[in-house]
């Protein structure tokens, strides 16, 4: 069962690939998406990473929350379901 992770406070220069590479050392990443503005195409400053195992996801959350990705200190936690 895959686990979806929310990553907030991303640098506007962070790409899907750089987001993926930040998480790959913790386990298999099934997807990594930086959310962009529909009109401008510019990053909205957050994204989602889906990891293949819950164990790898939990380790990544613990290790990366408060760390720096592309020069910005990021918030990392388990994504909540949309209402």
Backbone as CSV, one residue per row, in Angstrom:
resi,resn,N_x,N_y,N_z,CA_x,CA_y,CA_z,C_x,C_y,C_z
1,UNK,0.848,-1.191,0.000,0.000,0.000,0.000,0.889,1.250,0.000
2,UNK,0.676,2.117,-0.955,1.503,3.323,-1.047,1.011,4.384,-0.068
3,UNK,1.913,5.284,0.273,1.607,6.363,1.206,1.877,7.691,0.521
4,UNK,0.931,8.625,0.641,1.057,9.934,0.027,1.580,10.925,1.071
5,UNK,2.589,11.705,0.677,3.254,12.642,1.580,3.087,14.062,1.051
6,UNK,2.732,14.980,1.941,2.632,16.405,1.595,3.971,17.066,1.907
7,UNK,4.455,17.899,0.974,5.699,18.641,1.181,5.384,20.121,0.973
8,UNK,5.490,20.919,2.039,5.162,22.339,1.971,6.387,23.222,2.060
9,UNK,6.224,24.485,1.669,7.271,25.507,1.701,8.401,25.206,0.715
10,UNK,8.052,24.614,-0.426,9.060,24.313,-1.448,9.548,25.588,-2.123
11,UNK,10.802,25.568,-2.531,11.361,26.648,-3.342,10.634,26.666,-4.681
12,UNK,10.488,27.851,-5.270,9.834,27.946,-6.581,10.687,27.304,-7.673
13,UNK,11.967,27.019,-7.370,12.836,26.372,-8.357,12.814,24.844,-8.256
14,UNK,12.128,24.300,-7.247,12.065,22.847,-7.089,11.255,22.227,-8.225
15,UNK,11.800,21.168,-8.818,11.121,20.457,-9.906,10.643,19.093,-9.410
16,UNK,9.820,18.437,-10.228,9.384,17.081,-9.891,10.593,16.174,-9.681
17,UNK,11.612,16.313,-10.543,12.800,15.464,-10.447,13.602,15.728,-9.178
18,UNK,13.784,16.996,-8.804,14.558,17.278,-7.591,13.785,16.858,-6.339
19,UNK,12.449,16.964,-6.391,11.625,16.500,-5.271,11.748,14.982,-5.147
20,UNK,11.684,14.279,-6.269,11.828,12.820,-6.277,13.185,12.407,-5.712
21,UNK,14.251,13.076,-6.149,15.591,12.676,-5.708,15.796,12.900,-4.208
22,UNK,15.099,13.884,-3.616,15.211,14.126,-2.175,14.649,12.952,-1.367
23,UNK,13.679,12.233,-1.943,13.007,11.148,-1.225,13.523,9.763,-1.590
24,UNK,14.204,9.623,-2.724,14.606,8.299,-3.206,15.555,7.552,-2.276
25,UNK,16.344,8.263,-1.483,17.281,7.564,-0.598,16.554,6.817,0.527
26,UNK,15.254,7.085,0.707,14.493,6.432,1.773,13.677,5.246,1.276
27,UNK,13.581,5.078,-0.047,12.810,3.964,-0.593,12.248,4.311,-1.955
28,UNK,11.455,3.390,-2.501,10.900,3.564,-3.845,9.862,4.686,-3.873
29,UNK,10.077,5.649,-4.781,9.137,6.748,-4.981,8.294,6.412,-6.211
30,UNK,6.978,6.312,-6.027,6.118,5.989,-7.166,5.703,7.226,-7.936
31,UNK,5.655,8.387,-7.269,5.399,9.648,-7.976,5.859,10.819,-7.123
32,UNK,6.214,11.913,-7.804,6.602,13.156,-7.131,6.098,14.303,-7.986
33,UNK,5.222,15.117,-7.430,4.612,16.206,-8.197,4.657,17.516,-7.437
34,UNK,5.278,18.525,-8.051,5.221,19.890,-7.539,3.948,20.490,-8.139
35,UNK,3.095,21.051,-7.286,1.828,21.619,-7.757,2.094,23.006,-8.346
36,UNK,1.577,23.224,-9.556,1.801,24.500,-10.241,0.486,25.243,-10.449
37,UNK,0.610,26.558,-10.573,-0.543,27.411,-10.844,-1.051,27.127,-12.260
38,UNK,-2.334,26.935,-12.404,-2.927,26.598,-13.692,-2.687,27.686,-14.744
39,UNK,-2.723,28.951,-14.339,-2.595,30.059,-15.291,-1.154,30.403,-15.625
40,UNK,-0.280,30.445,-14.608,1.096,30.898,-14.842,2.087,29.751,-15.032
41,UNK,1.731,28.542,-14.575,2.653,27.417,-14.644,3.735,27.459,-13.574
42,UNK,3.699,28.468,-12.727,4.692,28.623,-11.662,4.323,27.750,-10.463
43,UNK,5.345,27.270,-9.770,5.132,26.442,-8.586,4.282,27.187,-7.564
44,UNK,3.400,26.451,-6.888,2.596,27.040,-5.811,3.270,26.846,-4.456
45,UNK,4.484,26.245,-4.446,5.249,26.135,-3.204,4.972,24.888,-2.392
46,UNK,4.252,23.925,-2.982,4.037,22.662,-2.289,3.911,21.538,-3.302
47,UNK,4.005,20.320,-2.799,3.905,19.174,-3.686,3.567,17.912,-2.915
48,UNK,3.479,16.823,-3.660,3.139,15.532,-3.074,4.101,14.475,-3.584
49,UNK,4.488,13.580,-2.689,5.352,12.451,-3.035,4.614,11.197,-2.600
50,UNK,4.559,10.216,-3.491,3.942,8.944,-3.145,5.047,7.899,-3.067
51,UNK,5.080,7.194,-1.945,6.108,6.171,-1.747,5.453,4.796,-1.678
52,UNK,6.175,3.788,-2.174,5.632,2.435,-2.292,5.336,1.791,-0.944
53,UNK,6.148,2.073,0.077,5.895,1.438,1.376,5.667,2.488,2.457
54,UNK,4.764,2.160,3.371,4.459,3.060,4.485,5.676,3.236,5.381
55,UNK,6.458,2.180,5.538,7.654,2.245,6.384,8.662,3.252,5.819
56,UNK,8.901,3.182,4.511,9.821,4.126,3.862,9.283,5.548,3.960
57,UNK,7.973,5.701,3.796,7.353,7.024,3.876,7.519,7.620,5.261
58,UNK,7.293,6.817,6.293,7.424,7.310,7.671,8.860,7.729,7.977
59,UNK,9.823,6.955,7.482,11.232,7.308,7.677,11.548,8.616,6.963
60,UNK,11.072,8.763,5.735,11.309,9.986,4.957,10.700,11.196,5.660
61,UNK,9.485,11.049,6.174,8.821,12.151,6.884,9.657,12.567,8.096
62,UNK,10.094,11.591,8.891,10.896,11.890,10.083,12.211,12.584,9.733
63,UNK,12.874,12.083,8.687,14.193,12.609,8.321,14.133,13.955,7.599
64,UNK,13.105,14.168,6.775,13.082,15.361,5.913,12.286,16.535,6.477
65,UNK,11.388,16.296,7.435,10.617,17.410,8.001,11.581,18.386,8.673
66,UNK,11.562,19.635,8.234,12.445,20.661,8.791,13.793,20.735,8.098
67,UNK,14.046,19.845,7.139,15.325,19.879,6.420,15.228,20.832,5.225
68,UNK,16.339,21.025,4.531,16.352,21.926,3.378,16.342,21.162,2.073
69,UNK,15.471,21.589,1.173,15.444,21.107,-0.202,15.527,22.345,-1.085
70,UNK,16.527,22.395,-1.938,16.745,23.554,-2.827,16.787,24.873,-2.056
71,UNK,17.414,24.844,-0.874,17.632,26.072,-0.114,16.469,26.544,0.743
72,UNK,15.391,25.787,0.794,14.245,26.161,1.643,13.991,25.081,2.673
73,UNK,13.667,25.489,3.893,13.317,24.545,4.955,11.875,24.089,4.704
74,UNK,11.695,22.791,4.527,10.384,22.272,4.128,9.630,21.618,5.282
75,UNK,8.313,21.591,5.136,7.421,20.887,6.065,7.003,19.600,5.367
76,UNK,7.203,18.476,6.038,6.889,17.182,5.433,6.002,16.409,6.394
77,UNK,4.822,15.974,5.921,3.954,15.136,6.739,3.035,14.312,5.846
78,UNK,2.362,13.371,6.463,1.455,12.511,5.693,0.308,13.364,5.152
79,UNK,0.019,13.178,3.870,-1.046,13.968,3.241,-2.399,13.537,3.802
80,UNK,-3.265,14.505,3.999,-4.630,14.214,4.431,-5.513,14.063,3.189
81,UNK,-6.527,13.238,3.299,-7.463,13.057,2.180,-8.257,14.346,1.968
82,UNK,-8.568,14.614,0.692,-9.416,15.778,0.385,-10.815,15.535,0.919
83,UNK,-11.465,16.604,1.304,-12.834,16.464,1.824,-13.822,16.721,0.724
